[in-house]
């Protein structure tokens, strides 16, 4: 019988949730939605030394803003598998039970090595030109552990609560094979796998044991995580095998990295050219905050659409998808093996597409407070018309003012390049005639302005529309000229032309 789809997003509260983590959450969410399954948020806080205050709350808030909310887990409601924080689960003795089972079966052992002894071991290996020093089937034979010490000594050390860890006993030369949904069959020799620490000296489990125990206990069907965990997967396969739980092991899927725009390296929070967090994040260990996509003006739907197409192909030429559409199309077979380059300019384009989907009234409701801050209190119809006019020229709503402030404010400067190139001695006489023609227009609207302009051209010859735009707005580009003049109004348009001509 096919296992019910149950997936989890399991971040560590060691900082803000960056876009790579959000994409992992998104792919889990889409897969669960497609199959009518469960999406769980589990907080993996076993590394207490790296815990960052506020990180857990940030993760919950970020998922809510993105619209990819788990139906079970921390901040989203309890199910039968609570609690969902590993620190709380540790207090229930869940991890200790599994670690004890591995030790009893001879597949894990106690290691009593001090930090000094471990450091000395690494230095010996480095001196011997070992490329990647590690605690493994070879080096453990010269260390202080329950495999090298006498049984009585081990018993005394444990009973006296001498500091120790529990390590996985990895075989020396054995092929470990597993099938990854994205990458196919992967084969690794155990000589490349170190004896992972399973339980730390404080009794807290490491990721290697904790996530396996939790995935089993929470009946997880698919473990979807980043590519950086691929090297650890062979050790995880061994743990399932040694626990006798291979038949309950979730199917594995290791997602490709999100790369910097130049393709050089994994994207990081220190990439200053664009946001890497969904919401602004202030790391208590750092002075400067990181601006989030929300605060930068992105719609959550656009942000999610961007992430969905980083490393996944929908199989069509379309690019704009709602979350529901993404869930219907999503499968891991179309997830790429190689890293996906992030394109900041394409991200802006996505936001622009979602902005254009908004009604003019929705945009006006956002823009009205901005206008009021600037000291302008215009009626709703005017603001709606303004948004309709300007929205094709912007990628973010916060750009409305800069793109169209000339509608509300008369220009004091006129585009120097345009004026230097196009303004001729006879231009003043020409635009004085245009002014006179506009003055005769009785009903000031796009159609009559257009007719009046063309009549003027018929009488006066070719009229440079860009020069007319500069005289009225001060800038060289913008929305449709006659639509803009209609919105500014007859009296204001005439005043501006008259003022400009008096200065030139």
Phi, psi and omega in degrees: 000132182293134180294140173298137179291117175224115181240161181224147167252124190230071180282161174262139180280058183252010180163187179291155179278110182276175188295331176296319177293321178297320179297321177300316178298318182298313182296323174298313182300312182297319180295317179296316180298317182300323185257010179064033184258199183248143177238120190244140171256117178241132180263117183263085186253040180286335180268084185293336180292336182256005180298134180241124181300133178091348184293319181297315179298323179296315180302314180297313181297320181295316179296322179294317180296322181289343180078024178239065187278131173296156176262004182200141175126185183305122178082358185227013177107143184268147172242196184286350184257016177295158001280167185248003172260131184294330178298324179285325179290328178299321181296340179275356178079014184296313185288322179302320181301315180289323178296317179300322179296319180292321179293315182298327182274358178084012181260002174213163184209162178275136176236124186255011184298138176276169177299323180294319180293320178295319179295320179295321178298315180297320180293323178297317181292320178296320179294330178274010177067028175283123188296317183229085181302132178207161178273108186216195185301333180273306187290334181296340181290343180248018182243172183268097180212175185288356176270337183250339182269157178295151183301318181295320180296318179299315181299316180295319179297318180292314182294330179274004177059038172296137183303130179203164175239165173253125180247149174286135178267098182273132179297156189287317186214085185217138178281129178245120183241142174208156183255117177263134183302324184271320190257355181078204182287134179237131179237130181225139175277139184297342178296342179268001184249129180272167178283090184301142171286128180259318176236131179277173185295339177270007179085357179280134180286153171275172178305321187300322177270315189300315184291329178290313178301314182292321178297322177292310184296326182265007175057043180289133183267328183222128178257107184251121185208176184286159181302334183297343180268357182301317179298336181273347185302320179302319178297322180293323177300317180297321181296314176302316182296315183289337175275353182072030186238024181301328181288345178257003182291132177296155172289139185263142174217115180255114185283147178291160179289154167265122187260159173301159182306328179274001179079003184262090175092160179294140179296141183225165182293343181275001176285104192276351187282343181202162180293152173235358178245147178293320177240155177302140185228127175252104178285124182298345180269355183233160184271316184271137178281160174257126180285136182264170178297323179300309183290336178280356175101009180278146171279144179300326179297322179291317180300315180293319179299318177302309184295322183300326184268006175269092179098002177226140181245122182287350180085008178228174177272356180287155181234337182263119182223138170284166179298321179298320179292320178298316181298323180294324185270337194293138165204158184283342180296336181261008175277133183284156175277325184272163182296155181247125179284133177272132181248103182300325180290323177294325178299319178296321178299317178301316181297322179299320180296321180285328176298318181291341177282341180288149176287157178298328179292319178299316179294321180296320180298325177287321189280335183305313179299326178297316179299318181296322177297328180278354178093018180244130180237083183262155182290162186301318183299320180295314183294320177299316179297320178299313181297320178299322182288319190268337191299334180288346184257000185238162174250341181223149180297327181293350178274352183305315184295310181296325182284336186222021182297338179295342176294328184260336185235132177291143181288148174248342178232155182234136186315114187295319183295315181295315183294319181295326184276323192248338184284120181247164178305326182277353183297322183298317179296318181299311184284340171295322178290322177298316178304313181297320180295314179299326183297335182275350181292125184275309181253106188279098177212171188306314185296316183286326176295316179300314179299316181298318180297314181292327175295320178297319178296322180297326181274322191253346186098184184302130179247126181288110183293329179293323177296319178299319180298316181295320179298325183271323187246338183089348183243161188273339184225170180160196181292182177309128188301311185288329174296319180293318178296322179297320181289318180298325178102155184295309184300314182292320179299313180296319179299320182291317178298317180298315178298314181299316181295329179289340182267343188258000000 
